[in-house]
Amino acid sequence: MNSRSLTNRSRLDTAIVLVASLLLGVIGNVWADSETVSGRSDGLGFHRRLVDEFANIDPEENGWESESFSEAVSIEMKSIAKLLVHPEGLAAKELEARLADGFISGPLRFTNLESMNEGGSMSISRLASGNEKTKNAVQKGVEGFTEALNYLANVLKNASERRAKFKVMHVELKGDLILTKMLFEMHGKTIKGRRQVTSTWHCQWVPADPPKLHSVQVSDYREVAPGKNGVIEFIDVAPALLSNVASYREQLAMSFDYWRARSDKSLVADLLGAQGVIVGDVNGDKLDDVYILQPGGLPNRLLIHQADGTVRDASIESGADILDFCRSALLIDLDNDGDQDLAIGLAWKLFLMENDGKGHFTPRGGFRSEGQVNSMAAADYDNDGDLDIYICGRDASGAIKAEQGALGIPMPYYDANNGGPNTLFQNDGDFIFIDVTKAVGMDVNNQRFSLACAWEDFDNDGDQDIYVANDFGRKNLFRNDEIEPGRHVFVDIAKQAKVLDIGPGMSAAWGDYNNDGHPDLYVANMWSNAGNRITLQKQFLPGADKTTRAQARRHARGNSVYLNAGDGTFFDKTQSSGANMARWAWSSNFIDLDNDGRQDLVVANGMITAGDSGDL
């Protein structure tokens, strides 16, 4: 390809740069090891080289021709995406300059689809495996491609709010052509409800300036349409419901970017939001109230649900207006008196507040954690009738960092075990909690930069097991075993159970999605189109063994779906389920959204990014 023409094109957008930084972390571990061999173990060599690398992030200048080509292809596909959602339809002249001589295309939309879900609020159908070649004749030239695109665009005929986009997943040289695999998504709103198309496009390109599209073949085609029983619609009622609440107008309604720009970094209002939202009935009126953790420098807020549907800010009068670094909270009954108490992850501490039953909270002390509290989950692990609390301590305390000399950097990036330890606090009554982590065997594989966890009796033996989602590598599945009456220990069986999963874990959720009586598992990992491309290239980690390269590729693959076999093991159903791509996923949960008796998945995703740079 003509590299000179790409030199002045826009650099990678923020998302790609972030992913590159993650991958450089893997490379950085190789550098760090080499520094250690030469007598330097302070990690400064790693940092120096990382800085040098980011001083020159242009993909072409760094030898990443595949990424330069991905940028160029993204620009071309974005133009096609814009044409697809144009209500007047496409004209051949708008495509002619983008196609190579001899261009051919298979069908972009299919009619012989098999139903995945006929009932409920939506109809989902997909192209049966192996049927791609049984469709319409190959389309040739610009006229054929225009016809195929218009047929695809007709899915959204008379629809409003049309959107279409591509994500480049794979770049590979194939003889004189360059192959790209990309995800396609198109959706819009019709009178009956929203319609959506997703598929995978396999495109061949002639390297030119700009690249010319040589062929297109579509697979994994799916359509989503309104179902027989109405439409699932979610409406944002927050502005109308909360407009009279001063704290909403002055604080909550402002974006995180707004407060990030106005708050000191020391208040932890930097790159990531570290907050949460908790729902519970704090005053016993059988109406759900909301407790909101705000960014550093702003007080937490308790909003009381009124009988007339309005909301009242009771933050100050309740005593719950904590102004400190909070990442997690639970509204749970800690003393078995029938009301919801507060457990708050306060920096390196489990902080407890007792509810008087009317929504007024009194501090009842705190319990030290060596891991910075990122999230918490409660369950009665020992079946003694009260709730115990497991804490995910992502970052290590200063003492641990000093001892390890790791400066908080995951080592190695894709399989780290030098983060902050997680803690199991046993409820001993009267708001006294005991650290039993070591006593119950949970100190094994316990420093993996954990972000979230989820309790569930996955083996149906009557006690609660726990799955731990770790940011930098292998996950934990701690099976709860009662070795004698009243005495429980945990064994990490993630490997034997086949749910080790080395993706960058953000959350985990249990749900019986096939209704067989056995809880299944969903793991939300960071999915990265750039990571998927980069880790497949030959110049990525040159000289590394196959296992290391495979681990790095798995790290970028995305989310995971595991089907409970009922014998203590799981089947990996990620690819066949279609649930691996949920972008940069965070929180996740199984819930029956359309009341059809089947568990659906809700995944919150997103990341701070830059404006539109031409990438998709």
C-alpha positions in Angstrom: 0.0 0.0 0.0 1.0 3.6 -0.4 2.3 4.3 3.1 3.2 7.9 2.4 -0.4 8.9 1.9 -1.3 7.5 5.3 1.4 9.3 7.3 -0.6 12.4 7.7 -3.8 10.7 8.6 -5.3 11.0 12.1 -3.6 9.0 14.8 -5.5 6.2 16.5 -8.4 7.4 18.6 -8.4 7.2 22.4 -9.9 3.7 22.5 -7.2 2.2 20.3 -4.5 4.1 22.2 -5.9 2.7 25.5 -5.8 -0.8 24.1 -2.3 -0.3 22.8 -1.3 0.7 26.3 -2.8 -2.5 27.6 -0.9 -4.5 25.1 2.3 -2.5 25.8 1.9 -3.6 29.4 2.4 -7.2 28.2 5.5 -6.1 26.3 6.5 -4.1 29.3 6.7 -7.2 31.4 9.2 -8.6 29.0 11.2 -5.4 29.4 10.9 -5.5 33.1 12.2 -9.1 33.2 15.2 -8.1 31.2 15.9 -5.2 33.5 15.7 -7.6 36.5 18.3 -9.9 34.9 20.7 -6.9 34.5 20.3 -6.0 38.1 17.5 -3.5 38.0 14.3 -4.6 39.7 12.7 -1.2 40.4 10.5 -1.2 37.3 12.0 2.1 36.0 13.2 0.5 32.9 9.7 -0.5 32.0 8.4 3.0 32.6 11.1 4.6 30.6 10.5 2.3 27.6 6.8 2.8 27.9 7.2 6.6 27.7 9.5 6.2 24.7 6.9 4.1 23.0 4.1 6.5 23.6 6.2 9.4 22.2 5.8 7.7 18.9 2.4 6.1 18.6 1.8 6.6 14.9 1.1 3.0 13.8 3.0 3.4 10.5 6.1 4.8 12.2 6.1 2.0 14.7 6.0 -0.6 12.0 2.3 -1.5 12.4 1.2 -1.4 8.8 -1.8 -3.4 9.7 -3.1 -0.6 12.0 -2.4 2.0 9.3 -4.5 0.0 6.9 -7.2 -0.5 9.5 -7.4 3.3 9.9 -7.7 3.8 6.1 -10.3 1.0 5.8 -12.3 2.4 8.6 -12.7 5.7 6.8 -14.0 4.0 3.7 -16.4 1.8 5.6 -17.7 4.8 7.6 -18.7 6.4 4.3 -20.6 3.2 3.3 -22.3 3.2 6.7 -23.5 6.8 6.2 -24.9 5.8 2.8 -26.8 2.8 4.3 -28.8 5.0 6.7 -29.6 7.7 4.0 -33.4 7.6 3.7 -33.3 8.3 -0.1 -31.3 5.2 -0.8 -27.9 4.7 -2.4 -26.8 5.7 -5.9 -24.2 3.7 -7.8 -22.1 6.8 -8.4 -21.5 7.2 -4.7 -19.8 3.8 -4.6 -18.0 3.6 -7.8 -14.7 5.3 -6.6 -14.5 2.9 -3.6 -14.6 -0.4 -5.6 -11.8 -2.2 -7.3 -12.1 -3.5 -10.9 -13.8 -6.9 -10.9 -15.5 -6.3 -7.6 -17.9 -9.1 -6.4 -20.2 -9.4 -3.4 -22.3 -12.1 -1.9 -25.7 -11.1 -0.4 -25.6 -8.6 2.5 -29.1 -9.5 3.7 -30.7 -13.0 3.8 -34.3 -14.1 3.8 -34.1 -17.8 4.8 -33.5 -17.2 8.4 -34.2 -19.5 11.3 -36.0 -18.2 14.4 -34.1 -18.0 17.7 -37.0 -16.5 19.6 -40.6 -16.2 18.2 -42.4 -15.1 21.3 -42.2 -12.2 23.7 -41.4 -8.6 22.9 -38.9 -9.3 20.1 -38.3 -11.7 17.3 -34.7 -12.8 16.7 -33.7 -14.8 13.6 -30.3 -15.8 12.2 -28.7 -17.3 9.2 -28.3 -21.0 9.7 -24.8 -22.2 9.7 -23.6 -23.3 6.2 -26.5 -21.6 4.4 -24.4 -18.6 3.2 -23.7 -20.2 -0.2 -27.2 -21.3 -0.9 -28.5 -17.7 -1.4 -28.8 -15.3 -4.3 -26.3 -15.2 -7.1 -23.1 -13.3 -6.6 -23.5 -9.6 -7.2 -20.9 -8.1 -9.6 -19.7 -4.5 -10.0 -21.0 -1.3 -8.6 -24.6 -1.9 -9.8 -24.7 -5.2 -8.0 -23.2 -3.9 -4.8 -25.6 -0.9 -4.9 -28.5 -3.3 -5.2 -27.3 -5.5 -2.3 -26.8 -2.4 -0.1 -30.2 -1.0 -0.8 -31.8 -4.4 0.0 -30.0 -4.4 3.3 -31.0 -0.8 4.0 -34.7 -1.8 3.4 -34.6 -3.5 6.8 -35.0 0.1 8.2 -37.5 1.3 5.6 -39.5 4.2 7.1 -37.4 4.0 10.3 -36.1 7.0 12.3 -33.0 7.3 14.4 -31.0 5.2 11.9 -27.5 4.1 12.8 -24.9 1.9 11.1 -21.3 1.2 12.0 -18.4 -1.2 11.3 -15.6 -2.3 13.6 -12.4 -3.8 12.1 -11.5 -6.9 13.9 -8.8 -8.6 11.8 -6.3 -7.5 9.2 -4.3 -10.1 7.2 -2.3 -10.1 4.0 -3.7 -12.7 1.5 -1.4 -12.7 -1.6 -1.8 -9.4 -3.4 -5.0 -8.5 -1.4 -5.6 -7.6 2.2 -8.3 -9.3 4.2 -10.3 -7.5 6.9 -12.9 -9.1 9.1 -15.3 -6.5 10.7 -18.5 -6.5 12.7 -21.5 -4.7 11.3 -24.4 -3.3 13.2 -27.4 -1.3 11.9 -30.5 -0.3 13.8 -33.4 2.1 13.7 -36.8 2.9 15.3 -40.1 1.9 13.5 -43.7 2.5 14.5 -43.9 -1.1 15.9 -40.5 -0.9 17.7 -36.8 -1.1 17.0 -35.2 -3.2 14.3 -31.6 -4.3 14.2 -29.2 -6.2 12.0 -25.8 -7.6 13.0 -23.4 -9.6 10.9 -19.7 -10.2 10.1 -18.3 -8.8 6.9 -15.2 -10.5 5.3 -13.8 -7.9 2.9 -10.8 -8.1 0.5 -9.1 -5.0 -0.5 -6.7 -3.8 -3.1 -3.9 -1.8 -1.4 -4.2 1.7 -2.9 -4.7 5.3 -1.8 -7.4 5.0 -0.6 -7.9 1.2 -0.4 -10.3 -0.3 -3.0 -12.9 -2.8 -2.0 -12.4 -6.0 -4.0 -15.0 -8.4 -2.5 -17.5 -8.8 0.4 -18.8 -12.0 2.0 -21.2 -11.9 4.9 -21.6 -14.4 7.7 -23.2 -14.6 11.2 -26.2 -12.6 9.9 -29.0 -11.8 12.5 -32.1 -9.7 12.5 -34.0 -8.4 15.5 -37.6 -7.1 15.0 -40.6 -6.3 17.3 -42.3 -9.4 18.6 -45.9 -10.5 19.0 -46.4 -9.2 22.5 -45.5 -5.6 22.2 -42.3 -3.8 22.5 -39.6 -3.4 25.1 -39.1 0.4 25.6 -37.0 2.1 28.2 -37.7 5.8 28.8 -35.4 8.1 30.8 -37.7 9.6 33.5 -34.9 11.0 35.6 -35.1 14.6 34.5 -38.9 14.7 35.1 -38.7 12.8 38.4 -35.7 14.6 39.8 -35.9 18.1 38.4 -37.1 19.5 41.7 -34.3 17.9 43.7 -31.5 20.5 44.0 -28.7 17.9 44.3 -29.8 16.4 41.0 -29.7 19.7 39.2 -26.4 20.9 40.8 -24.5 17.6 41.0 -26.0 14.4 39.7 -27.1 15.7 36.4 -23.6 16.8 35.5 -21.5 14.4 33.7 -18.4 12.7 35.1 -16.3 14.7 32.7 -17.8 17.8 34.1 -16.6 17.0 37.6 -13.4 15.5 36.4 -12.4 18.9 34.9 -13.2 20.7 38.1 -11.9 18.4 40.8 -8.4 17.7 42.0 -6.9 14.4 41.0 -6.3 13.6 44.7 -10.1 13.4 45.2 -10.1 10.4 42.8 -12.0 12.2 40.1 -9.4 11.3 37.5 -9.8 8.8 34.6 -12.4 6.4 35.9 -15.6 6.9 37.8 -15.4 4.9 41.0 -19.0 5.0 42.1 -22.2 3.1 42.3 -26.0 3.1 42.7 -27.8 1.0 45.3 -31.5 0.4 45.5 -33.4 -0.6 48.7 -36.3 0.3 51.0 -34.5 2.3 53.8 -37.6 3.5 55.7 -39.9 0.5 55.6 -42.6 2.1 53.4 -42.3 -0.7 50.8 -41.0 1.8 48.2 -37.5 1.5 46.7 -35.1 4.3 47.6 -31.8 5.0 45.9 -28.4 5.6 47.4 -25.8 7.1 45.1 -22.1 7.2 45.5 -20.6 10.3 43.9 -17.1 11.1 42.6 -14.4 12.3 45.0 -15.2 15.7 46.4 -19.0 15.3 46.3 -21.2 13.8 49.0 -23.1 10.6 48.6 -26.8 11.1 48.1 -29.9 9.2 49.6 -33.1 9.8 47.5 -36.3 8.8 49.2 -39.1 7.5 47.1 -42.4 9.3 48.0 -45.9 7.8 47.8 -46.9 10.3 45.1 -44.0 9.1 42.9 -41.7 12.0 43.6 -38.3 11.9 45.2 -37.0 13.7 48.3 -33.3 14.2 49.1 -32.7 12.9 52.6 -28.9 12.7 52.4 -28.2 15.1 55.3 -30.9 14.1 57.7 -30.2 10.4 57.2 -26.5 10.8 58.0 -25.5 9.0 54.9 -24.0 12.0 53.1 -20.5 10.6 53.3 -17.9 12.8 51.7 -15.0 10.4 51.0 -13.6 8.0 48.6 -16.3 5.3 48.0 -16.4 2.7 45.3 -19.1 0.3 46.5 -22.0 0.0 48.9 -24.7 -2.5 49.9 -28.1 -1.9 51.4 -28.5 -5.2 53.4 -29.8 -6.3 56.8 -26.7 -6.8 58.8 -28.2 -7.3 62.2 -31.4 -9.3 61.3 -33.8 -6.6 62.7 -35.7 -6.3 59.4 -34.3 -3.1 58.0 -31.7 -2.2 55.5 -28.3 -1.2 56.9 -25.4 0.3 54.9 -22.1 -1.4 54.2 -19.8 1.0 52.3 -16.4 0.3 50.7 -14.5 3.3 52.0 -11.0 3.3 50.5 -9.2 0.5 52.4 -12.0 -0.2 54.8 -15.4 -1.8 55.2 -17.5 0.9 56.8 -20.8 0.0 58.5 -23.9 2.1 59.3 -26.9 0.9 61.3 -30.4 1.8 60.1 -33.0 2.7 62.8 -35.7 1.4 60.6 -36.8 4.9 59.5 -33.9 5.7 57.2 -31.5 7.3 59.8 -28.0 5.8 59.8 -25.5 5.6 62.7 -21.8 4.7 62.1 -20.9 1.3 63.7 -17.2 1.2 62.9 -14.9 0.1 60.1 -12.8 -3.0 59.4 -9.4 -2.7 57.6 -8.8 -4.3 54.2 -5.3 -4.7 52.7 -6.9 -4.4 49.3 -8.5 -1.1 48.1 -12.3 -1.9 48.2 -13.6 -1.9 44.6 -16.8 -3.9 45.0 -18.6 -6.1 47.5 -21.1 -8.9 47.6 -23.0 -10.4 50.6 -24.1 -13.9 51.3 -24.5 -16.2 54.2 -21.6 -18.5 53.3 -21.6 -20.5 56.6 -25.4 -20.9 56.8 -25.5 -19.4 60.3 -28.4 -17.0 59.5 -26.5 -13.7 59.0 -24.9 -12.1 55.9 -21.2 -12.2 55.4 -19.3 -9.9 53.0 -16.7 -10.6 50.4 -14.6 -7.6 49.3 -12.8 -7.3 46.0 -9.6 -5.4 46.7 -8.3 -4.4 43.3 -5.3 -2.2 44.3 -2.8 -3.1 47.0 -2.1 -1.0 50.1 1.0 1.1 50.3 2.7 -1.5 52.5 2.1 -4.4 50.1 3.3 -2.3 47.1 6.5 -1.4 49.0 7.1 -5.0 49.9 6.6 -6.2 46.3 8.3 -3.3 44.6 5.7 -3.5 41.9 4.3 0.1 42.1 0.8 -1.3 41.5 1.6 -2.4 38.0 0.1 -5.8 37.1 2.8 -8.4 36.5 2.4 -10.1 34.1 -0.3 -8.0 32.5 -2.5 -10.9 31.3 -1.9 -13.1 34.3 -1.1 -10.9 37.3 -1.1 -11.9 40.9 0.4 -8.9 42.6 -2.7 -6.7 43.2 -4.6 -6.0 46.4 -5.9 -9.1 48.3 -9.6 -9.8 48.5 -11.2 -10.3 51.9 -14.0 -12.4 53.3 -15.5 -10.8 56.4 -17.5 -13.1 58.5 -20.5 -11.6 60.3 -20.1 -12.2 64.1 -23.1 -10.3 65.2 -23.6 -6.8 66.6 -21.8 -5.3 63.6 -18.6 -7.2 64.3 -16.9 -8.6 61.3 -13.9 -11.0 61.3 -11.4 -11.5 58.5 -11.5 -15.2 57.8 -9.9 -15.1 54.3 -7.0 -17.3 55.3 -8.9 -19.5 57.7 -11.3 -20.6 55.0 -8.7 -21.1 52.2 -9.5 -18.0 50.2 -5.9 -16.6 50.4 -5.0 -18.7 47.3 -4.7 -16.9 44.0 -6.0 -13.8 45.9 -4.1 -10.8 44.4 -5.5 -10.6 40.9 -6.7 -7.0 40.7 -10.3 -8.1 41.3 -13.1 -5.8 40.1 -16.3 -7.8 41.0 -17.7 -11.0 42.3 -21.0 -12.9 42.4 -22.3 -15.5 44.9 -24.3 -18.5 43.8 -24.8 -22.1 44.7 -23.6 -23.3 41.3 -23.4 -27.0 42.4 -26.8 -27.1 44.2 -25.3 -28.5 47.4 -27.0 -26.0 49.7 -24.2 -23.4 50.3 -23.0 -20.3 48.5 -20.0 -20.5 46.1 -18.4 -17.4 44.6 -17.0 -16.4 41.2 -14.4 -13.6 41.2 -13.9 -11.4 38.0 -10.2 -10.3 37.9 -9.0 -7.4 35.7 -5.7 -8.8 34.7 -6.0 -12.4 34.0 -7.3 -15.6 35.5 -10.6 -15.7 37.4 -11.5 -17.6 40.6 -14.3 -20.0 41.2 -14.3 -20.7 44.9 -16.3 -23.8 45.7 -17.8 -23.8 49.2 -17.3 -27.1 51.0 -18.7 -27.9 54.5 -16.0 -30.2 55.8 -17.8 -30.6 59.2 -21.0 -29.2 60.7 -20.7 -25.4 60.8 -17.2 -25.4 59.3 -16.8 -24.3 55.7 -13.7 -24.0 53.5 -13.3 -22.8 49.9 -11.3 -24.4 47.0 -10.4 -22.5 43.8 -11.7 -24.9 41.1 -11.8 -22.4 38.2 -9.4 -24.5 36.1 -11.1 -27.9 36.7 -14.5 -26.3 36.2 -13.2 -24.8 32.9 -14.1 -21.3 33.8 -10.5 -20.0 34.4 -11.1 -17.2 31.7 -8.0 -14.9 31.4 -9.9 -12.0 29.8 -9.8 -8.6 31.7 -12.8 -9.3 33.9 -15.2 -6.4 34.8 -18.1 -8.3 36.3 -19.8 -11.7 36.6 -23.4 -12.8 36.7 -25.2 -16.1 37.4 -28.5 -17.1 35.7 -30.1 -20.3 34.4 -30.4 -19.1 30.8 -31.5 -22.6 29.4 -33.9 -23.4 32.3 -32.3 -26.7 33.2 -32.1 -26.0 37.0 -28.3 -25.3 37.0 -27.0 -21.8 37.3 -25.0 -20.7 34.3 -22.3 -18.0 34.2 -21.6 -14.8 32.3 -18.3 -13.0 32.6 -18.0 -9.4 31.4 -14.6 -8.7 30.0 -13.2 -5.8 28.1 -13.7 -6.4 24.4 -11.4 -4.6 22.0 -11.5 -4.5 18.3 -8.0 -3.1 18.2 -6.7 -5.7 20.7 -8.1 -8.5 18.5 -6.3 -7.1 15.5 -3.0 -6.4 17.2 -2.6 -9.7 19.0 -3.0 -11.6 15.7 -0.2 -9.8 13.9 3.2 -11.5 13.5 5.1 -8.5 14.9 3.2 -8.7 18.2 5.4 -10.1 20.9 8.1 -11.3 18.5 9.9 -14.3 19.8 7.3 -15.1 22.4 6.1 -18.8 22.7 2.7 -19.8 21.3 1.2 -20.0 24.8 2.0 -16.4 25.7 0.7 -15.2 22.3 -2.5 -17.2 22.8 -3.0 -15.7 26.3 -2.6 -12.2 24.9 -5.2 -12.9 22.2 -7.6 -14.4 24.7 -7.2 -11.3 26.9 -8.7 -9.2 24.1 -11.4 -11.7 23.0 -14.3 -10.3 25.0 -17.0 -11.6 27.2 -17.7 -15.2 28.1 -20.8 -17.5 28.4 -20.4 -20.7 30.4 -23.2 -23.4 30.4 -23.3 -25.4 33.7 -23.0 -29.1 32.9 -24.4 -30.1 36.2 -21.3 -32.1 37.2 -19.2 -29.3 38.6 -17.9 -28.3 35.1 -19.0 -25.8 32.4 -19.1 -25.7 28.6 -17.8 -22.6 26.9 -20.7 -21.4 24.8 -19.3 -17.9 24.1 -19.0 -18.1 20.3 -22.3 -19.9 19.7 -24.2 -17.7 22.1 -23.2 -14.5 20.3 -22.6 -12.7 23.6 -18.9 -12.3 23.5 -19.0 -8.7 22.0 -20.4 -6.3 24.5 -17.8 -3.6 23.9 -16.0 -2.4 27.1 -18.3 -4.1 29.5 -18.7 -3.3 33.1 -21.7 -4.4 35.2 -23.8 -7.3 34.0 -26.9 -9.2 35.1 -29.3 -11.9 34.1 -33.0 -10.7 34.1 -36.1 -11.6 32.3 -36.8 -8.3 30.6 -39.8 -9.4 28.5 -41.5 -11.8 30.9 -41.2 -14.7 28.5 -39.7 -17.1 31.1 -36.2 -16.9 29.8 -33.2 -15.1 31.3 -31.9 -12.1 29.2 -28.6 -10.4 29.7 -28.1 -6.7 30.5 -24.6 -5.4 30.2 -23.5 -1.8 31.0 -20.6 -0.7 28.8 -18.6 2.4 27.8 -15.4 4.3 28.2 -14.2 7.8 28.1 -13.1 8.5 24.6 -12.2 11.3 22.2 -14.3 12.8 19.5 -14.9 11.3 16.1 -11.5 10.9 14.5 -12.6 9.1 11.4 -12.3 5.7 13.0 -15.6 3.8 13.6 
